[in-house]
């Protein structure tokens, strides 16, 4: 085992995939000579050359469109979208081509394309550099959507994504790039947990908290704080947002009878909404309380100085845990807020 940051683990995963399969190449803005803005691809140009480490123009639609053609011809391209907010110009290519070519050709064409996206907030970035667009891609049939939360998964799951014949949108939480963890660089992919399998990050008995990306650590911190009050929280790292491993999720919820889902993206039509609906469909008679979601606010991502108010924190998660346990909410305005309908303009509906 080796101590690596998540950024280094991702770089090692890319390098291993390129060594193992000469059809793998990487493309993106400033990924060659610069090594990427987060230095994930640092050193790959010197080792593999400009034919396999391709510095591209600043044109996301062109980058993904070129990768579609390469995948069509049997390559396994890995695209880096420099920041999450830059993926939108490529949205047409991803939704209309990447996600549909396998289906439209009745399986004759595969799209072994991995789209890496540095994602979400917490780093004090400028406008358009902290977004949470995962729900768009989860909603798109034909895509696998992955969100990693620790270096070991970053290393293994990136290799799994590249080896997969399906297109994979691979979200990497920016605020965890420098988080260190133990990574097994010698393990065989055949022995690793499947990419679509959820991970139990902490065992517990009273409440199930579902999270992904950087929110997993926040949920674990909340579980440790709750333990001091005698509350046992089980934290599950979803890892795969499409498809979701409902076998693991359902087994936990049926045992605890209570569930909270948390993510950084806004709540309206977010991943939590779909996950909670699917849990209710599968676990209705096991639930002891209505499920709760703890999400970012339904606003454009705020300026850097305000993002700490936007990101779901330990206290907001514990408030939701209290509610599913039937305890009084710590926020005295909760009941009024929860029962007052609001319009999309933010005004109370009369």
KOLVOSE-216739 format. One record per residue (C-alpha): x, y, z; residue in one letter. Coordinates in steps of 0.05 Angstrom, whole numbers, padded with zeros to 5 digits, always signed. Layout:
! KOLVOSE-216739
XYZa;...
***
This chain:
! KOLVOSE-216739
+00000+00000+00000x;+00023+00071-00017x;+00001+00137+00013x;-00024+00181-00045x;-00067+00242-00053x;-00129+00232-00095x;-00097+00273-00150x;-00036+00228-00151x;-00081+00166-00148x;-00119+00189-00209x;-00054+00203-00246x;-00028+00133-00228x;-00094+00103-00252x;-00088+00138-00319x;-00016+00116-00327x;-00032+00043-00310x;-00090+00042-00360x;-00044+00070-00414x;+00010+00019-00400x;-00040-00038-00400x;-00075-00019-00465x;-00043+00021-00521x;-00113+00040-00547x;-00121+00087-00487x;-00105+00160-00499x;-00120+00223-00461x;-00145+00289-00488x;-00160+00357-00458x;-00140+00430-00448x;-00069+00439-00421x;-00063+00366-00402x;+00003+00354-00438x;+00060+00403-00426x;+00025+00434-00365x;+00001+00368-00337x;-00070+00394-00327x;-00092+00451-00281x;-00095+00401-00224x;-00032+00364-00248x;-00069+00298-00256x;-00035+00283-00322x;+00034+00309-00302x;+00089+00267-00334x;+00045+00229-00382x;+00067+00269-00443x;+00140+00252-00431x;+00124+00178-00422x;+00073+00166-00477x;+00084+00222-00527x;+00039+00272-00562x;+00001+00219-00601x;-00030+00192-00537x;-00029+00254-00493x;-00064+00307-00535x;-00067+00381-00517x;-00131+00406-00549x;-00160+00474-00567x;-00207+00507-00517x;-00269+00475-00548x;-00305+00423-00506x;-00355+00404-00561x;-00296+00391-00607x;-00258+00352-00555x;-00316+00305-00540x;-00336+00301-00614x;-00265+00280-00632x;-00266+00228-00576x;-00331+00200-00604x;-00296+00188-00671x;-00237+00156-00637x;-00281+00110-00596x;-00320+00093-00659x;-00253+00069-00690x;-00234+00025-00631x;-00194+00071-00586x;-00209+00083-00512x;-00204+00159-00504x;-00204+00192-00436x;-00228+00265-00439x;-00212+00315-00385x;-00262+00372-00378x;-00219+00425-00344x;-00274+00448-00296x;-00344+00423-00283x;-00377+00487-00310x;-00341+00478-00377x;-00378+00413-00394x;-00441+00449-00418x;-00414+00465-00488x;-00403+00390-00497x;-00473+00372-00471x;-00501+00362-00541x;-00446+00313-00559x;-00452+00274-00494x;-00528+00269-00494x;-00541+00262-00568x;-00481+00221-00591x;-00442+00189-00534x;-00503+00163-00496x;-00541+00140-00557x;-00494+00110-00609x;-00492+00040-00578x;-00568+00039-00575x;-00580+00068-00644x;-00534+00017-00676x;-00565-00041-00640x;-00500-00057-00605x;-00455-00056-00666x;-00419+00008-00642x;-00392+00015-00572x;-00371+00079-00537x;-00313+00062-00490x;-00304+00136-00473x;-00288+00163-00403x;-00304+00236-00389x;-00266+00261-00327x;-00296+00322-00293x;-00264+00360-00235x;-00328+00375-00197x;-00366+00411-00142x;-00345+00465-00093x;-00308+00480-00030x;-00244+00508-00062x;-00262+00582-00068x;-00262+00580-00144x;-00286+00633-00193x;-00353+00633-00228x;-00367+00572-00273x;-00312+00534-00236x;-00356+00502-00182x;-00417+00466-00209x;-00456+00403-00193x;-00485+00379-00260x;-00491+00305-00243x;-00567+00302-00246x;-00565+00320-00321x;-00523+00259-00336x;-00558+00212-00287x;-00623+00229-00324x;-00591+00211-00391x;-00601+00138-00409x;-00539+00105-00438x;-00488+00136-00391x;-00454+00109-00329x;-00442+00162-00277x;-00389+00154-00223x;-00369+00199-00164x;-00308+00180-00123x;-00294+00200-00051x;-00225+00172-00033x;-00158+00157-00066x;-00164+00080-00070x;-00230+00085-00107x;-00203+00141-00151x;-00146+00096-00173x;-00186+00032-00183x;-00251+00060-00210x;-00217+00104-00262x;-00182+00042-00289x;-00250+00005-00288x;-00283+00063-00324x;-00230+00063-00379x;-00236-00013-00387x;-00312-00009-00391x;-00345-00013-00459x;-00398+00037-00437x;-00388+00113-00435x;-00372+00136-00365x;-00379+00206-00336x;-00328+00206-00280x;-00336+00260-00226x;-00276+00278-00184x;-00289+00324-00123x;-00239+00382-00128x;-00236+00394-00053x;-00210+00323-00043x;-00154+00325-00094x;-00103+00336-00038x;-00134+00287+00012x;-00087+00228+00025x;-00103+00155+00033x;-00075+00085+00025x;-00075+00060-00046x;-00059-00010-00071x;-00023+00001-00137x;-00010-00073-00149x;-00081-00100-00143x;-00115-00135-00201x;-00179-00104-00228x;-00212-00172-00228x;-00206-00173-00152x;-00234-00102-00141x;-00306-00089-00122x;-00349-00075-00184x;-00352-00003-00206x;-00427-00001-00194x;-00424-00026-00122x;-00437+00021-00064x;-00390+00022-00005x;-00409+00021+00069x;-00363+00076+00095x;-00386+00068+00168x;-00431+00017+00201x;-00491+00038+00242x;-00559+00016+00266x;-00606+00076+00276x;-00604+00118+00212x;-00577+00107+00141x;-00542+00167+00110x;-00529+00163+00036x;-00476+00208+00005x;-00426+00212-00052x;-00364+00252-00070x;-00338+00300-00017x;-00403+00294+00023x;-00383+00224+00044x;-00331+00251+00093x;-00380+00303+00118x;-00430+00247+00131x;-00377+00206+00168x;-00360+00266+00210x;-00433+00275+00227x;-00438+00201+00246x;-00378+00208+00293x;-00410+00270+00326x;-00477+00234+00334x;-00444+00175+00367x;-00429+00219+00427x;-00504+00227+00436x;-00518+00153+00429x;-00541+00154+00357x;-00513+00102+00310x;-00509+00125+00237x;-00493+00081+00178x;-00459+00119+00121x;-00462+00091+00051x;-00419+00119-00005x;-00461+00109-00068x;-00399+00113-00114x;-00443+00099-00175x;-00500+00148-00188x;-00523+00111-00251x;-00536+00056-00240x;-00547+00059-00165x;-00532-00002-00123x;-00601-00008-00092x;-00586-00077-00064x;-00537-00047-00014x;-00580+00014-00001x;-00644-00024+00010x;-00611-00075+00057x;-00587-00017+00101x;-00653+00022+00100x;-00695-00039+00116x;-00650-00051+00176x;-00648+00020+00203x;-00718+00043+00181x;-00694+00115+00171x;-00655+00149+00115x;-00623+00216+00099x;-00593+00232+00031x;-00542+00288+00023x;-00507+00320-00037x;-00478+00387-00056x;-00523+00398-00117x;-00590+00433-00108x;-00649+00394-00083x;-00699+00408-00140x;-00700+00345-00185x;-00633+00324-00157x;-00602+00256-00146x;-00632+00253-00076x;-00702+00260-00104x;-00694+00198-00148x;-00658+00158-00094x;-00711+00173-00042x;-00768+00156-00090x;-00734+00090-00106x;-00724+00075-00032x;-00798+00089-00017x;-00818+00042-00074x;-00775-00014-00046x;-00778-00001+00029x;-00845+00033+00044x;-00867-00016+00097x;-00799-00015+00132x;-00794+00061+00140x;-00804+00089+00210x;-00803+00162+00185x;-00806+00201+00121x;-00738+00204+00086x;-00700+00270+00089x;-00653+00304+00039x;-00597+00352+00055x;-00573+00388-00007x;-00545+00452-00034x;-00594+00510-00043x;-00632+00518-00108x;-00591+00578-00131x;-00535+00591-00180x;-00470+00572-00146x;-00453+00629-00099x;-00389+00671-00096x;-00330+00639-00061x;-00341+00677+00005x;-00411+00650+00011x;-00402+00578-00011x;-00395+00553+00061x;-00468+00573+00070x;-00487+00533+00008x;-00451+00468+00020x;-00488+00419+00066x;-00449+00414+00131x;-00447+00369+00192x;-00500+00410+00229x;-00550+00407+00172x;-00541+00331+00166x;-00550+00322+00241x;-00613+00365+00239x;-00642+00317+00186x;-00621+00258+00229x;-00658+00289+00288x;-00721+00297+00245x;-00722+00225+00222x;-00712+00204+00294x;-00771+00247+00315x;-00730+00297+00354x;-00745+00372+00352x;-00709+00409+00296x;-00654+00455+00321x;-00678+00509+00273x;-00741+00541+00303x;-00762+00565+00234x;-00759+00496+00203x;-00833+00479+00209x;-00855+00546+00180x;-00805+00540+00124x;-00823+00469+00108x;-00898+00482+00104x;-00897+00548+00066x;-00901+00536-00009x;-00852+00578-00049x;-00850+00595-00122x;-00787+00590-00165x;-00779+00665-00157x;-00771+00652-00082x;-00836+00686-00061x;-00890+00652-00020x;-00947+00626-00062x;-01012+00658-00041x;
***
